[in-house]
């Protein structure tokens, strides 16, 4: 695990919280579509909600105070906020989404002959879910892998990180390539 000196001493992602039009509808979705299990929620909360857990992460559902005025998303846009889950069989996931009548879109990413397949769909409130076989791509820290074309700001952050790494894994200086 890489740790940037000066960064907070974190250990893991614990949960995400989602504001819902209907906690009951979202609870049904996260249980029956994504396989999350309801867990005990502190009784001291003075607002409606539910906690779920699976795959090493919690999802906290919070009842909206104004559900009728929550924005409605209909377009499935892979560049929108989303949470991504790894799966064992993209074919089986796609088959089950079809059987459940859940609209989705497919995408494929290619990097150096390695392919990642993605399926994107919405929860009942329009929050996007991605299912992928992302573990096909190796996780290569930017400071030790091949040079990556990045924005100047990110390049500066990389250079700051290099000062905390052992000399054996320093990256050679690459020319600046502007952001697209």
FENCORSUL-V603757 format. One record per pair of residues at least 6 apart in sequence whose ideal C-beta (glycine too) atoms are under 6 Angstrom apart, sorted by the first residue. I is the first residue (numbers start at 0). J is the second residue. Records with the same first field share a line. If there is no record, write none. Layout:
BEGIN
I = J / J
END
This chain:
BEGIN
1 = 140
3 = 160
4 = 163
14 = 57 / 59
15 = 58
16 = 59 / 61
17 = 60 / 126
18 = 61 / 63
19 = 25 / 60 / 124
20 = 63 / 66 / 69 / 124
22 = 47 / 48 / 49 / 60 / 62
24 = 123
25 = 60 / 123
26 = 49
28 = 122 / 123
29 = 35 / 51 / 58
34 = 53
35 = 51 / 53 / 58
36 = 52 / 53
37 = 51
38 = 50 / 52
40 = 50
47 = 62
48 = 60 / 61 / 62
49 = 60
50 = 59
51 = 58
63 = 69
72 = 125
75 = 104 / 119
77 = 106 / 119
79 = 127
81 = 127 / 129
83 = 129 / 131
84 = 130
85 = 133 / 134
86 = 92 / 130
89 = 116 / 132
92 = 130
96 = 103
101 = 120
103 = 118 / 120
104 = 119
105 = 118
106 = 117
107 = 114 / 116
108 = 115
113 = 135 / 136
115 = 131 / 133 / 135 / 136
116 = 132
117 = 129 / 131
118 = 130
119 = 127 / 129
120 = 128
121 = 127
141 = 147 / 157
142 = 160 / 164 / 170
143 = 168
146 = 173
148 = 176
150 = 178
151 = 175
161 = 169
END
